[in-house]
Amino acid sequence: MKRHFKSKAVFETQDIVAFYEQTEKDIKQTTVNWRVHTLVQSGVLQRIGRGKFTLGEGKNYIPEISSTTKNIFKKLKVEFPYANLCVWNTSILNEFMQHQPNRFFVLVETDKETTNSAFYFLREIKKSVFVEPTSDILEKYIVNEKDVFIVKPLISEAPTQNINGVETATIEKMLVDIFCDDVIFSAQQGAEMRTIFKEAFAKYTINQSKMLRYADRRRKKEELTKFVKTISNLWQQ
């Protein structure tokens, strides 16, 4: 199988079926599905989307959760136990960047109806808290601030993951957010964004289907697809 697919960056389930049919003409789909599952578990195949694969063992992205992020998430969860939350720090993007910014944000994303309540709650315990700030506000009011918290609505069906009890962003969500928001992620635009995407694709397994679904929710699916195609040979629509 490795020899057969060596020259193909991305292949699909039907390609694997065709591979097995060369020697097992009447092979059942259920048999192929089980073999694919086994090959993924053993690291021979890497699943990068619905019915899409590449060779080699995948590596999932697990961000480091800072004590600040963990503490804020716990306090918010106690105050808003039924709200959907996603908390992460833009400092984790440094792993993928060539030029390291000197300013980071703690992003607090929650249900639209909880956004203002979360803002006022955080204002009681933190000084620099903003709701969906404009670039002008960020430039005027956070020049010398160390800990800056930004509250924004959580897009429905946004891909999140639970790390050590904290609901935080997946790598797919991070990449889409950087691509869609040039205000909060102004330090990650232009050539830096290309670097981030290249590094992310090179180091970790990116679930393309998950990323596209979220990009679609943010109405940027077509633009993101075109962008990623220009920087990654692992992209296939």
FENVENLIN-V842618 format. One record per run of one state. SS is the DSSP state (hx for helix, st for strand, lp for the rest). FROM is the first residue (numbers start at 1). LEN is the number of residues. If there is no record, write none. Layout:
SS_FROM_LEN ; SS_FROM_LEN
This chain:
lp_1_10 ; st_11_2 ; hx_13_9 ; lp_22_7 ; hx_29_14 ; lp_43_2 ; st_45_5 ; lp_50_2 ; st_52_4 ; lp_56_11 ; hx_67_13 ; lp_80_5 ; st_85_5 ; hx_90_7 ; lp_97_8 ; st_105_6 ; lp_111_1 ; hx_112_12 ; lp_124_4 ; st_128_4 ; lp_132_3 ; hx_135_7 ; lp_142_6 ; st_148_6 ; lp_154_6 ; st_160_4 ; lp_164_2 ; st_166_4 ; lp_170_1 ; hx_171_10 ; lp_181_5 ; hx_186_3 ; lp_189_2 ; hx_191_13 ; lp_204_4 ; hx_208_10 ; lp_218_3 ; hx_221_9 ; lp_230_8
